[in-house]
Amino acid sequence: MLGVAKGRANMKKGRQIDLNLFHVFAAIMKHRSVVRAAAELSLSPSAVSHALARLRQMLQDDLFVRSDTGLQPTPRAMELSGRVSKGLQQFEAALVGVSFDPSKSPRCFRIAASDFFAIYVLPHLVQRLSATAPLVDLQIFPVSRLDLARQLETRTLDLVIGWFDKLPGFLRRAPFVEERGAIVVRTGHPLTEGEVTPERLLAFPHIVVEFTGTAPERGDGFVEDRGMVRRIRMEQSLMDARRGREGTARVAVTVPYFSAVPPVLRVSNYVASLPHRFARETVAGGGLVLLDLALERGAAQIDIVWHMRDDGDAGLRWLVEEIRHAGATAVAALS
């Protein structure tokens, strides 16, 4: 009888657990700081401290102890961390996956993408959403951060759009559009006269779009971030020109945006490799020339990436399809 009574008491205690306490636990585990956890949760530090005290009493463990580098989790906290994180993710997925009505939802989606997306695809996306989802908000962030995988994991971002070679197991992808590189120079550039050979191409300084600035890369224009291998340099044509040759082009300037390249090209003898559709639109604006270079340049697949825990998120699935539709519309308009 005593065992049965104790079991019933534990069941009753479990039903009385405040789920918000575990959100506090997860935030402290992530930041190792009560102040930073409070900021993420939009609570006061004293409220977070009070919640931590309740957790300590409930679990009969300190959970976090102070150190010179912040709060350090106890072995018990480390043991709980994975289970709490998974449980919260499953609970949130169950809630958001129930239903999603774009015509009524006030949801805000956070997307990391290049200025190519912002300039050519976003207008089509906004036009669609203005009619079908007037209350939905979009926040577009640069794709220049190195820690995109972590930002997806911590829900700082909902989606990332870019060129990816490999993804870790906890990320999913959907194809967006295909794009290939094109060589662009100013009108009157020496390369506009005579045959454009790889050797001549490599003889001139290049301006390169590098999304992560001075990030260490593998040597092929890709960088690895927690198993996410993504392209940070749009210079496929330059790489093709170098293949099988001793020489390399001098990269004179790197910039984080495609839109920063044309003004520099117009006043220099620099060479740039740009997305083909962007290059065609840029050349149409005057002062630039698209070079016909006899190199094999395969199309690069641009993907939309999200965290696997959001597979059941009806709202995110809807947005992915809306972005793909807007991308197809943009491609058709640029073709």
C-alpha positions in Angstrom: 0.0 0.0 0.0 2.8 2.3 0.8 4.4 1.8 -2.7 1.0 2.5 -4.3 0.5 5.7 -2.3 4.0 6.9 -3.1 3.5 6.3 -6.8 0.2 8.3 -6.7 2.0 11.1 -4.9 4.7 11.2 -7.6 2.1 11.2 -10.3 0.2 14.1 -8.6 3.5 16.0 -8.2 4.3 15.4 -12.0 1.0 16.8 -13.0 1.7 20.0 -10.9 5.1 20.7 -12.6 5.2 24.1 -14.2 6.4 23.7 -17.8 7.9 27.2 -17.7 10.5 26.1 -15.2 12.0 23.9 -17.9 12.1 26.8 -20.3 14.1 28.6 -17.6 16.3 25.6 -17.2 17.0 25.3 -20.9 17.8 29.1 -21.2 20.3 28.9 -18.3 21.9 25.8 -19.7 22.3 27.6 -23.0 23.6 31.0 -21.7 25.2 29.9 -18.4 23.9 33.2 -17.0 20.7 34.2 -15.2 20.9 37.7 -16.7 21.2 36.5 -20.3 18.6 33.8 -19.8 16.2 36.4 -18.4 16.8 38.6 -21.5 16.0 35.7 -23.8 12.8 34.8 -21.9 11.7 38.5 -21.5 11.7 38.0 -17.7 13.5 39.8 -14.9 16.7 38.2 -13.4 14.9 37.9 -10.1 12.1 35.9 -11.7 14.6 33.6 -13.3 16.4 33.2 -10.0 13.1 32.4 -8.3 12.3 29.8 -10.9 15.8 28.2 -10.6 15.2 28.0 -6.8 12.0 26.2 -7.4 13.7 23.8 -9.7 16.5 23.1 -7.2 13.9 22.4 -4.5 11.8 20.2 -6.8 14.8 18.2 -8.1 16.9 18.2 -4.9 20.0 19.4 -6.7 21.9 22.6 -7.2 21.7 22.2 -11.0 24.1 25.2 -11.5 27.1 26.4 -9.5 29.0 29.6 -9.9 32.4 29.7 -11.4 34.8 32.3 -12.9 33.3 31.7 -16.4 29.6 31.8 -15.3 27.2 29.1 -14.1 28.4 25.6 -14.6 25.9 22.7 -14.7 26.1 19.9 -12.2 26.1 16.3 -13.4 22.4 16.1 -12.6 21.8 19.1 -14.9 23.9 17.6 -17.7 21.9 14.4 -17.4 18.6 16.4 -17.7 19.7 18.7 -20.4 19.1 16.5 -23.4 15.8 15.2 -22.1 14.5 18.6 -21.3 15.5 20.0 -24.7 13.9 17.1 -26.6 10.8 17.3 -24.5 10.3 21.0 -25.0 10.9 20.6 -28.8 8.3 17.9 -29.0 5.8 19.9 -27.0 6.3 23.0 -29.2 6.1 20.9 -32.4 2.8 19.5 -31.2 1.4 22.9 -30.6 2.6 24.6 -33.9 1.7 21.5 -35.9 -1.9 21.5 -34.9 -3.0 24.1 -37.4 -1.9 27.2 -39.3 -4.1 29.7 -41.0 -1.9 32.1 -43.0 -4.8 34.5 -43.5 -5.1 35.0 -39.7 -1.7 34.2 -38.3 0.4 37.1 -36.9 3.6 35.0 -36.8 7.0 36.4 -37.5 9.5 34.3 -39.5 13.3 34.9 -39.3 15.3 34.1 -42.5 19.0 34.3 -43.3 19.7 34.9 -47.0 21.9 36.8 -49.4 21.1 40.1 -51.0 20.4 38.2 -54.2 17.3 36.8 -52.4 16.4 40.1 -50.9 16.6 42.0 -54.2 15.1 39.5 -56.6 12.9 37.0 -54.7 11.7 39.0 -51.6 9.5 41.4 -53.7 7.6 38.4 -55.2 7.3 36.8 -51.8 6.0 40.0 -50.1 3.5 40.5 -53.0 2.1 37.0 -52.4 2.0 37.3 -48.6 0.3 40.7 -48.7 -2.7 39.0 -50.4 -2.7 35.7 -48.6 -1.1 36.3 -45.2 -1.4 40.0 -44.4 -0.4 39.7 -40.7 2.7 37.5 -41.2 6.0 39.4 -40.7 9.4 38.5 -42.2 12.8 39.4 -40.8 15.6 38.9 -43.3 19.2 38.7 -41.9 22.5 38.5 -43.6 23.8 35.0 -44.4 27.3 36.2 -43.3 27.3 34.6 -39.8 29.5 31.5 -39.3 27.2 30.0 -36.6 24.1 29.4 -38.8 23.7 25.9 -37.6 23.6 27.0 -34.0 21.2 29.8 -34.8 18.8 27.3 -36.3 19.2 25.1 -33.3 18.5 27.9 -30.8 15.5 29.2 -32.9 17.3 32.5 -33.5 16.6 31.7 -37.2 13.7 29.7 -38.7 15.3 29.3 -42.2 18.6 29.7 -43.9 18.9 30.0 -47.7 22.2 29.4 -49.4 24.6 27.0 -51.2 25.3 23.8 -49.1 27.5 20.8 -49.8 26.7 18.8 -46.7 24.3 19.2 -43.8 24.4 17.6 -40.3 21.7 15.1 -39.5 19.6 17.5 -37.5 19.0 19.9 -40.5 16.6 19.4 -43.4 16.7 21.0 -46.9 14.4 21.7 -49.8 15.6 22.8 -53.2 15.1 26.5 -54.0 16.6 27.5 -57.3 19.6 26.6 -59.4 22.2 29.2 -60.3 25.5 29.2 -62.2 28.4 31.7 -62.2 29.1 34.3 -64.8 32.2 36.5 -65.4 31.6 40.2 -65.4 33.9 43.1 -66.2 33.6 46.8 -67.1 32.9 48.0 -70.6 36.2 48.6 -72.3 38.1 46.1 -70.1 41.1 44.5 -71.8 39.3 41.1 -71.6 36.6 42.4 -73.9 39.1 42.4 -76.8 40.4 39.1 -78.1 39.9 35.5 -76.9 39.1 35.1 -73.2 41.4 32.3 -72.0 41.8 31.1 -68.4 45.3 32.4 -68.4 44.2 35.9 -69.3 41.3 35.7 -66.8 43.7 34.8 -64.0 46.1 37.6 -64.9 43.6 40.3 -63.6 42.7 41.0 -60.0 39.3 39.8 -58.8 36.6 41.1 -56.5 35.0 38.2 -54.7 31.7 37.9 -52.7 32.6 36.2 -49.4 29.7 35.9 -47.1 31.7 35.4 -43.9 34.5 37.9 -44.4 37.8 36.3 -43.2 36.4 32.9 -42.2 38.8 30.0 -42.5 37.7 27.9 -45.5 38.6 24.5 -47.0 40.2 26.0 -50.1 37.3 25.3 -52.4 35.1 28.2 -51.4 33.2 26.3 -48.7 33.4 26.5 -44.9 32.3 24.0 -42.3 30.2 24.9 -39.3 29.1 22.0 -37.0 28.7 19.7 -40.0 27.1 22.3 -42.2 29.3 22.7 -45.2 28.3 25.8 -47.2 29.6 28.0 -50.0 30.9 31.3 -48.7 32.5 32.4 -52.0 30.6 32.9 -55.3 33.5 32.3 -57.6 32.8 29.1 -59.4 34.0 30.5 -62.7 37.3 31.5 -61.2 37.8 28.0 -59.7 37.0 26.4 -63.1 39.7 28.6 -64.7 42.2 27.5 -62.1 41.5 23.8 -62.4 44.6 22.0 -63.5 46.8 25.1 -63.7 49.6 26.4 -61.5 48.6 30.0 -61.4 45.9 31.6 -59.1 44.2 34.9 -59.5 44.8 37.7 -57.0 41.8 38.4 -54.9 42.1 42.1 -54.5 38.8 42.9 -52.8 36.3 40.8 -50.9 32.8 42.1 -50.1 29.9 40.5 -48.2 27.2 41.5 -50.8 26.6 40.9 -54.5 25.2 44.4 -54.8 28.6 45.9 -53.8 30.4 44.4 -56.8 29.1 46.3 -59.8 30.1 49.8 -58.6 33.7 48.5 -58.1 33.8 46.8 -61.5 32.7 49.9 -63.3 35.8 51.9 -62.0 38.5 49.2 -62.2 40.0 46.4 -64.2 38.8 43.9 -61.7 37.0 40.7 -62.7 34.0 39.2 -60.8 32.1 35.9 -60.8 28.5 36.5 -60.0 25.2 34.5 -60.2 24.3 34.4 -63.8 20.8 36.0 -63.5 22.1 38.7 -61.2 24.9 39.3 -63.7 22.5 39.7 -66.6 20.4 42.2 -64.7 23.5 44.1 -63.7 24.9 44.3 -67.2 21.5 45.6 -68.5 22.1 48.6 -66.2 25.0 49.7 -68.3 28.8 50.0 -68.0 29.4 46.3 -67.6 29.9 43.3 -69.9 29.2 39.6 -69.5 32.1 37.6 -70.8 31.7 34.5 -72.9 34.2 32.1 -71.3 34.4 28.6 -72.7 34.5 26.8 -69.3 32.3 24.0 -67.9 30.3 25.6 -65.2 27.6 23.4 -63.6 24.6 24.9 -61.9 24.8 25.3 -58.1 21.8 24.2 -56.1 20.5 26.8 -53.7 18.6 25.2 -50.8 16.2 26.3 -48.0 17.3 24.8 -44.7 15.5 24.3 -41.4 15.9 22.3 -38.1 14.5 18.8 -38.1 12.4 19.5 -35.0 10.3 21.8 -37.2 9.3 19.1 -39.6 5.9 19.1 -38.1 5.5 22.9 -38.1 2.7 23.6 -40.5 3.5 27.3 -40.6 7.1 26.7 -41.6 6.1 24.1 -44.2 3.7 26.7 -45.7 6.5 29.4 -45.8 9.0 27.1 -47.5 6.5 26.4 -50.3 5.7 30.2 -50.6 9.4 30.9 -50.9 9.9 28.2 -53.5 7.0 29.6 -55.5 8.4 33.2 -55.2 11.8 31.9 -56.3 10.2 30.2 -59.4 8.4 33.5 -60.2 11.7 35.4 -59.9 13.6 33.0 -62.1 10.9 33.2 -64.8 11.0 37.0 -64.6 14.8 37.1 -65.0 15.0 34.5 -67.7 
